[in-house]
């Protein structure tokens, strides 16, 4: 999530209590927010935790004695099981951010244009060795297509090569369509052209990966929104939400039409801007398909997870804002999971604030542990930046194959077990 684009909007919205739950904003009246969260914490925690058993596969002994993750991935099988059962197998996730999603160029070399090193198998092996079993690989396609929306073969080959690094090790791999906001504009004036390119891209991606097993997941839209609009990060307008619904449906129909393994592959659709705001979650169209889930982004609470430079910014995690996380998870469970659509929080994280790793580890332990009880896997947004750069979400040193923040990485893995 590009927080530099929304800091000004957040400052104008800090008095809205509804924003605090998603980390999109915060209020200087923090005592009121904390009191409100505390009142609902007990009941929400009970309700969220009660879904843990339901989210697990029914026959755990059979699962333990069955094929390993690596064997399942390499088998090329897509099991005809409900999406919630597949998602229940997932534990801890990590994003390969600011790499294949870089927009500074239209060649294979653009992979390193935002300052991160070229991806190697050793790099991905280091993530796997720590215990992460989900890797999300954000991909920008729009910079790599011609006028007829044909994807550059060299780019598609490179994406597949990196997918294979993780897939062959038994990881769940999520690939998406990222940073496409310059052409994918969800309003009535642009939807025809936007949806045409949306369909063309996903047809080619689906065909290329058709034979992969169910450890490969497609995520159709990343943060679909109108850049710079008034409600860009707070749920959008009805017209734009309807356009996102249309693109979600086009994505699903396009992938399913390619047949083969793609008929039962787990597909992730999303809300306007991938937001967990109630305006977005309560107004998204639910598509009838038992192999669908929702991708949601939740940097919660924003006062702790980012550095807005406001008086209400948080540098320590003492548990007083646990309710923000609980309420967010309760909403996602109620709106999606309880209706058969599992949720994956495909982006979450907290920036490094002068080396406050111990505090971030405490926050991550509560966040991931509570999400685990709700049956919601979480995928850390790692953009590779820890010491310097914009938005210091990095926890893994990709150049040296070691962890910038061992405390945070271990907290995530332990809370995901």
N, C-alpha and C positions, 0 to 999 in steps of 0.2 A: 504494500500500500504506500502511495507516495504522499506522506504526511506533509511535506513542504507545500503541497497544493491546497491543503485544507486548514492550515493553522489559522489563517485569517477568518475562515468560516466558523471555526470552533470558538474563537474568541468572542464572536458575536452571538453564539448560542449557548454559552456556559450556564445560563440560568435555567435551561430546559432539563428537568429531571429525567425525561425519557431518553436523553442522549447518553447519560452516564452509563447505562447498562451495556452499551456496545462499545464504549471507549471512543465515541466520536466527539465527546465534549465533556465538560466538567463544570461544577458550580462552586463558587466561592463559599456558598452556604453548605460546606461539607458536613457539618454536624447534622443538618436536617436530612441530607442524603444518607448518611450513615445510620441515623435512627430509623429511617424508613426501611432501609435494607435489613437492619437487624430484626424488625418486626416480622418480615416474611422469610427470614433465613431458615428457621427451624422447619417450617412446613415445606419450603422449596427443597431443602436438603433431603428431606424424607422422600418427597415425590421423585426427585432426580435420581436418588440412590436406588429407588425401587425398580428402576428400569435396567439395572445391571444384569440381573438374572435373565430377563426377557431378551436382552441384547446378545446373549451368548448362545452359541449353537446348542441344540438340545442334547446331543450325545457327545459330551466332551471326551469320554473315554475312547469313542470311536475315532474322534478327531486326533487324539494323541497317538493312537496306534496306526493311523493312516499315513499317507505319503507326506514327506517333508515339504516345506515351503518351496525349496529349490526344485524338488521333483515335480510339484504341481506347476510351477512356473514353466519349467522346461517341457512339460508334457504337451503344452499347447491346448490344453482342455479348458473350455469355458463351461463350468458346471451350471446346470439349470436350477439354481437355488435362489431364493429371495435375496434381494440386495442387502437386507439387514443382516443376513447370515454371513455374507461375504465380508461386509464391513466389520462385523464382530470379530473377524480373524485379525484385523489390523491393530497395531499397537502405537508405535511412536513414529512420527513423520518429520521430514526435513526438506526444505525447499532449496533447489539449486537456483537461487535468485540472481538477477542482474547478470545473466550469462546468455543463454539462448533467447532471452526476452529483451536483450539490448536492442535499441532502435537506432543506434548511430552507425548506419551502414546497411548495405544490402548484399554482402558477400558472406562467405563462411567465416572470414576474419572478424566479422562484427561480434562474434562470440566473446572476444576479449576487449571490446571497445569501451566498456564501463569499468575497466581496471581489474577485473578478475582474470586469473590464469586460464589457459586452455584446459578443458576438462580431460582428465585421464582416468583410466580404470583404477589406478592406485588411489586417486582421490575419492572415488565412490566406494571403493573397498574400505577406506577409513571410516566412512559414515556407517557402513554396514557393520563393521567390526565393533563399533561403539554400542550397537544394539538397535539402531533405527531400522525398521522394516518397511517403511513407506518413504518413497522419494517423489516429490512433485517437481516436474521439469517444466517450468514456464517457457513457452515458445511464442515468439512473435513471427507470424507468417506473412503479414501484409507487406513487409519490406522485401519479401523474397518471392513475389508473384509478378507475372507479366500482366499486360492489359486484359488478357483473357482469364486471369486468375490461376494460371498454371504455376505451381510451386517449382522453384528452381531445384533441379534434381540433386545438385551438390548439397544444398541446404537440407533437403529431406533425408539424404543419406547420412549427413552428420547428426541430425536429430536421432535417427535410428541407431547409429553407432553408440551414442550416449545412453539411449534407452536400454540397449543390450548390456551395457556395463552393469546396470542395476538389475534388470530383469533376469539375467543369467545367474545372478546370485540369490534369486528367490525373493527379491523385494517386490512389493506392490509399487507400480510405477504409474503416476498420474501425469498425462500430458494435456496441455490446454492451448488456448488461443489468447495470448497475453499482450497488453499494451497496444490494442488495436483501435483505440478511441478516435483516431483521426479519420478513419473510414467507417467504422462500425458505430453509427450515430442513431440511437433509438428515438427517432421522432418521425412523424408522418411524412415529412419532406424528404427524408433520406432512407426510409426503411426498405424500399424496393431494391435499391442498389446495394445497401448494406447486407440484406438477407441473401441476395444473389451471391455475393462474395463469401458470406458465411457458409452457404451450402457448398459452393465450389471447393473451398478449402477443406471442409470436413469430409467430403466425398473422397478426395485424394488421400488424406491422412488415414481414413478408415480403410481404404483399399490397401494401402501400404502395410498396415498392421493387422490385417484381417485374420491372419493365422496365429496370432499371439493368444495365449491363454488368459484366464480371468485375473491374472496378476497385473494386467495392463488395463488401466482405466482411462476413459476419455472425459475431459471436463470442457464443456462447450464454450462457455463465455467467462472471462475474468473481468469482474467489476464493470459490466456493461452500463454505460451512463453517458450523459451529455456533459462534457468537460466545461467547467466554469459556470454551470447553471446554478440557480439559487438553491435548489435542493439536491445538489450533486451527491452529497454523502448522507442525506437524511431521508431517503426513500423515494425521491423523484416525484414526478407528476403522473397522473393517470395515463396520459397519452404515451409517455415514455415507458411506463411499466407494461402497458399492453404490447409495445414494440419488443420489449425484452421477452415477454411471453411468446411472441411469434418466433423470435430467433431461437429460443429454447426448443420450441416444437420443431422447427426446421432442422436444428442440429440432431435431435433424436430421430426424426423421420429419415434424414439423409444417411445417418450411420446404420440404422436398422435395414435400410433398403440395400445396403451392400452385401447383406447375407452372411452366411458362414458363422464364424464365432461372434460376429458383431450383432447377431440377433439377440444374444443373451448377455452381451458384455455390460458391465456396470458403467452407466453413463451418469455424469453429474451435471445437473442443471442448477440455476442460481437465481437469486433475486436481483432487483435493480442495484447496481454497484456491489453486488455480493454482500449486501448489508444485512446485519441482524436487527436493524431498526424495525419496529412493529409495522410502520407504514409499508415497508418493503415486504416483510415476511407474511403479513396477513393478506396481502393483495396479489400474491404471485399465483399463477395458474398451476394446478397440480395435474400432471399428465398421467393417464392411466397406463402404467407400465411397471411390472414388478421388478425390473432391473434398473430402476432409477434411484438416485440419491440426490441430496442437495449439498452444494459447496457454499460455505458461508465464511466470511472473514470477521474476526472479532478480536480487536486489540483492546482488551477490557481490564481495568478502566484506563482510559486515555491519559489521565493525570499521572499514572505510574508508567505506562508502557511507552510513552513518548516524552520528549522534552519540549513542551510548548512555551516554556519561559514565562509562565504565569504564576501568580501568587498561590494558586491551588495545586501546583505541580507536586507530585509525590516522589520521594527518593528512597523511601523505606517501605517495607511491606509488613504491617503489624496485624493484619487480619481484619481491620475495621472496614475494609471494602470488599470482604468476601461476598457480601450480598449482591454486589454488581455482577459477579461471575455466576452466582447461583441463579439469579433472576434471568440472566441471558440464556443459560442452559435450560432452565425450566420452559422458557418461551419456545426454544427450538424443539424441545421434546414434545411439547403440546401441539405445536403447529405442524411439525413434520413427522418426527419419529413415531408418534402415537397413531399416525395415519398410514404407516408403512413405508415412509420415505426416510431412510437413515441419513444422518448428517455427518459430513466430514468438515471440520474447521480447517480449511486448506491454507489459511494464513492466520497466525497469531504470533506474538513475540513481544519483547520489551527491549528497548535500547540500552546500551551501556551508558550509565551516568557516572562518569568518573570512577569506574571500577567497582560499581555496586553489585558485583556478581552474586554475593551471598544473599542480597535482598531479592534479586531476580530469581535465584534458585528457590527461595521460599515462595515467591509468587507462582513460579512454574509448577512447583509441587502441588499447590492447592488447585491451580487452574487445570492442569492435566489430570490430576487425581480425581477431581470432581467430574470432569468431562468423561473420564474412564467409567465412572459409576453410571453415567447417563448413556453409555454406549456410543460416545462420540470421539473418534480419534482426532488428534490435533497434529498439524503439520507446521513446524516452526518456520517463520519467514527469515531466511538467512541470505543477506545480500552481499556477504563477504567483507563487510566493513565493521571493524571493531575499534581500532585506534583512531582512525580519521576517515573522513568522507561524509556523505549525506546519509543520515539515519543509521545509527550504529547498531544494527540488528545481528551482525555477524557473531557466530560462536565457533565456527570451524575455520581454521587456517588452511586454505586450499593449496597454498604454495608449498607448505611444509608437512601437510598431512597430519596435523595435530590440532588440538582444540584450544582456541583462544580462551574459552571458558569451560574448563572441565566440570566445575561445580554445576553450571546450568545444564550441560549435556547430561550429566549423571542424574540430576534431579528429574529431567524429562523421562529418561529411560526407567528410573525406579518408579515414578508415578504412573507409568504406562503399563506396568506388569500386572 
